[in-house]
Amino acid sequence: MKIFAICMVKDEIDVLERAPLAALPWVDKIFLIDHASTDGTWELINQKFRHWEKVEVYGQITDEFTDGLQSRAYNKFREQAQDGDWWCRLDSDEFYIDDPREFLAKVGKHYDIVQCASFQYYFTEKDVEEYQLHPERYRDGASIDALKFFACNSSEARFVKHRNREWKEDSLWPVGKFPNLIWPHHIRLKYFQYRYPEQIQHRLDLRTAKAANNQFRHEIRVDWEQRIDSSKRISREQGQVQTHQKWENRVVDSSKLLFDDGKQDYVVNAVLLDPIRPPL
């Protein structure tokens, strides 16, 4: 069994080295795509990642963003995979708690999809205070260690089994039986999408610009921070949206979150996640 990861990045220079490095022990190959970065990410890819044995650089894409852009790497390199191998969507701000190689080895042979349980780490009022005193503890990837408050409140497909099927650019995954054959257990990961004020603001600015055509509208809800609570499911109701949001709108009340003291068991509360539908 081999694991092939597709990692598409945009302006992620602060964490770019950490995620692929963390994936090296379990991945066989990472296909790296840059999506029109302007912060030095593309330059770093060319300077460093092209020399990593397990990394193959697809190149830079400047077309309008869709998740289906990752299909270009899949369609170019899929001949390297065989039936029974796995494809991973590897985001540069996600770090696996479970070892994917060990986890996937236990998945039943008829299952095509594995979904994650995201332990999402948030920037809280306590981090605001700490950042004002010691910004270096959050920049240049240090936020992965600095952020301590989280909620396990999101789940998405992260692995699909290779069936040598076509992947069309208007689809999230290759053509298959999804969502009928989803493994009933979640693979756990840590997710750091909001890391420090300048990064948060840049993320909001980028995604606000895409909201007009319904991409990332969930990012600019008026009541975004009110939906975050470690004891409740995130409401999927669209609600009102507000463009030109500020990073302060992404500061979450730490009292609504769990604290990572370094001794966590990272227990998944499936009630807070979208249910995995059984096979039809």
N, C-alpha and C positions, 0 to 999 in steps of 0.2 A: 504493500500500500504506500503510495506517494501522496504528498500534500503540496498542491500548487496554490500560491497566494497571489492575488492581484491587488496591488496597493496603488490607488490613485490619490494624489496629494495636490493641494493648492495652498500655498503660503503657510506651510507647517514647519518652517525651519527650526523652530524652538524644540520640537519633539521628534523631528524626522529620524534622527539617528537612533533614538531609543526604541521605537516600536519594531523596526526591522531587526535590530540587534536582539531584542527579546524573543523574536520569532525564530531566529536561526537554529536553536536546538531542536525544533520540531518540524520545521518546514523543509521541503526539498528544493523549492525554487520560488523566489519572489519576483513577479513581473511588475516593474515599477513604472508608473505613468505620472507625468507631471501635467497638471491642467492649468496652464497659463499663469504660473506663479510669478510674483513680482518682488518677493522678499529675499531672494537669494536661494530659494529651495532648488530651482533648476540647476543653478551653478554648483550647489553642493552635490547634487546627484551626479553631475558630470565629473566633479573633482574626486569624489570618494566612492560612490556606490557602484560605478561601472567596474571597479576593481574587486568587488566582493564576489566570491565564487558562486554563492547561492542567489545572487541578484542578477536579473537580466533587465536592462533598461529598455522599455518599449519606445520611449521618446516623449515628446511634448505634444499635447493636444490643445488647440486654441478654440475649438468649436464651442458653441453654447453647451452648458453643462446639462447632462442627464446621467442618471446612474448607469444607463445602458452603454455609456462610453467604454466601460470596462470590458465590454464584449469584444472590442478590437484586439485587446491583448489575448483574450481567450481564443478567438478565431485564428490569430496568428500562431499561437504556440500550442494549441490543443493536441497536435499530433504527438507531443511529448508524453501525453497521459494515456493510460489504459483503463479499461473498465474496472471499477472498484477503487480507483484513485479518487481523491477529493479536491475540490476547488474551494478556496477560502476568499471571502471578501475581507481583506486586512486593512482596517483603517489605522491611520498613523497615530491616533489618539486613544487606541484601545490596547489593553494588555491582558492576556489570558491568565486567569486563576487556575483553571484546569489545563493540564497538558493536552493539547488537541490530539497528539498522536495516540496517547493512551485512551483518550475519550472515544475517538473515532473507531479504534480497534474493537470496541464493544458494541458498536451500532449494528443492528440486524441487517443482513445483506439485502433485504427488500426495501429498506428505507433510503430515501434520496436526499433528505434535507435535515440539517441540524440547526436549531435556533439557539440563540444566546440568551442569557439572562444578564442584563447590563447593570452592574453596580456603578451608578453614575455619581461622580464626585463633583461637588458644587463649590463655587466661590461664595463664602459666607461673610457676614459682618465681622467675624473674627479674622478672616483672611484679609479683609480690607485694612484692619488695624495693623496686622503683621506686615502687609505689603508696604504700607506707608513707612514703616520703620526699616524693613529689610527687603526691598524689591528683588534683590539678587536671589532670594530663596524661592522665587517663583519663575524667574526668567530662565531662558536657555535650557528648558527641560526640567528644571528643578521643581516645578509645580507638581510633577508626578509624585514626588515625595512629600511636598508641603501640604497639599490638600488632604483633609482628613474626614470631612463630613460627606456622607453619601446616602443614596437611596437606591434600592434595587427595584426599579419601576419601569423597565423597558425591555422589549424582546423583539429581535428581528432575525431573519435567516442569515447565517454566517457561513455555512458550509453546504455545498451541493455535490453529490456523488457524480463522478464522470460517467456519462452514458454515450459520449461521442455524439451528442445532439447539437443542432444548430442553436446559436445564441444570436437573436436579432437585437438590433440596437435600441429598439423601443421596448425591450423587456429587461426586467431586473436580473433574470437568471436564464440559463439555457433552457430550451424547450424540454419539458419533462412532465412528471406526474405531480409536481408541486401544485397545490398544497396538500395533496392527498396522502403522501407517505412521509410524514414528518416524525422523526424520532421523538418519543414522548418525554425525553429528559433534556434539560437545558445545559449547554456548556456555559460556564461562568467566565465573565471578563470584567475588567475595570475600564471605565469610560471617562475620559477627561476632555470634554469639549469646551468647557469654560475654565480657563487656567489663570489668567491675570488680566487687569483692566485693558491694556492696549490690545491684547490678543482678542479679548471678548468684543471690544468695539469694532475691530477689523472684521471679525466674523459676522457681526450684526450688519455692518455696512455692506458686505458682500452679498449676504442673503436677502437683505431688504431690496437690493437692486433686482433680484430674481423673483420677488414676490408677485409682480404684476402678472406673470404667466403661471401662477399657482405653484411655483417651486418654493419650498421652505416657508410657506405661509404659517406653519406651526411655530416658526421661530419668532414671529412678530405679533403674537396675540397680546392684546392689551393686558390681560390678567395672567401672563405667563408664570410669574413667580408664585402666584396664588395656587397654581396647580401642582406645585412640587411639595410632596409630603411623603415621608417614608412609610406612613401607615395607610396611605390611600392610593388607589389607582389614578393615573393621570387621566383627566377628562379628555376625551377625543372630540368633544364638541368644538367646532371651529371658532365660534364667537367673533368678536370684533378684532380687527387688526390695527396696528399702529406702526407706521413707518418712522424712520429716523429715531429709533430707540437708542438709549444710552447704556453703557455697560452697567451703570448702577441698577438698571432694570433686571439684571441677571444676578444680583446679590440675593442669596437665599437665607432665610432665617435658620440659623443652625439648630434651633430648638425643634425644628420639624424633621431633622435628619438624624441618622445614626452616626456615631463617632467611631472611627477606625483607630483602635488603640494598639494595632499590631498583633492582636491575639484573636482576630475575627475568624469565625468558621464560615462566613459568607453563605449563610443559609438563604436559599431561594424560597420566597413566599409566592407560590404560583398564583395566588388569588390576586396579586397586584399586577400580574402580567396578562397580556392577551392570551386567551386559551389556545392550546395546541389542539387542533381538530384531529380526531381519530380518522384512520383510513375509511374511505367510502366503500 
